[in-house]
Amino acid sequence: MLRYVYADQIDKFPKLRDTMFRDRADQFQTRLGWDVAVADNGYEKDEYDELNPLYVIWEMPDGSHGGSMRFCRPPVRSWSMTTLATLWAAARLSAR
């Protein structure tokens, strides 16, 4: 099932939240070798998660994360190449 959840609502789905942020750590740090911060709880989160993005999450039948995308709202200021590059970076895909 696809679930659409804003960051300020993700705590309503603890298993989905936990597995999503841990899968992100596995995807970006372990598989891709990116220099991302991973918290003691195994979560990979960054500053874009603080902007209340919309997560589009593929939820497995057991309630865990199968894959996800994150979409940040565009800023109020006018569009620029920096803004577009920032939004592109913020809309990362994570999958098992």
N, C-alpha and C positions, 0 to 999 in steps of 0.2 A: 504494500500500500504506500502511496505517496502521502506524506504529511507536510503541511505548510505551517511553520511555527516561527513566530518572531522570537528573538533572543530573550525578551522579557517574559516569555511564556514557557521557555524550554524546561524550567524546573518542574513543570507539571508532568513531565515525562522522564523520570529519573533514569530508567534503564536506557532509553533512547539517547538522552543527553550524555550519560557516562560513556556509552559505547561509541558515540559519534566523536567526542573530543579525544578519546583514546585511539580510535581508528585514524583520526587526523594526525596524531603524533606518529603512529606507525607509518602512514603514507608519506608524510613530508620529511620526517627525520630519518627513519629507518630505510624505507625503500628509495626515496629520492635523494637522500643525503643533504637536504637543505639545513641551513643553520637556523633552526627555529627553537624557541624556548619550550621546554616540556616541564610542567609543574610536577611536584612530588606525587600528586594523585594520578599522573600519567596523561593529563590533559594538554593538548596543544591549543592555545588560545592566543589571539593577538589583539591589537588595538581596534581592529575592525569589528570584533565581537562586542566591543563596548558601544558600538553605534546602533545597536538594536537592529541587526540585519534580519532579513527573512531567510530562514533555512528551509530548503526544499529537501526533504529527507525520505529516502527509500527505507521504509520500516519493514523489517523481516516479520514473519508470523509470530515469533517469540518476543517481539517488542524491541529487538536490538537494531542497530544501525547496519544497513546494507550499502549505503552510499548517500552522498549529499552534495548540495551546492549551497552557496551562501551569496545573497544579493544585498548590497548596501544601497541605501537610498542616496540619490544624487544630492550633492550639496546645493544650497540655495544660491550661491554665487554663480556667475556665468561659467559655461563649460570652457575648459582649456585642455591642452594635451596632457598636462599634469593630472588634471581631474580624471580624464579618461584612463590614463595609466593606473591611477590609484584604484579606480573602480574595477579595472581588469584584474589587478592584484587581489582585490578583495573578494572576487567571485571565483574562488578556487574550488576545484572539484575534488572530492574525497570519496574513495570507494574501497571496499575490502579487496 
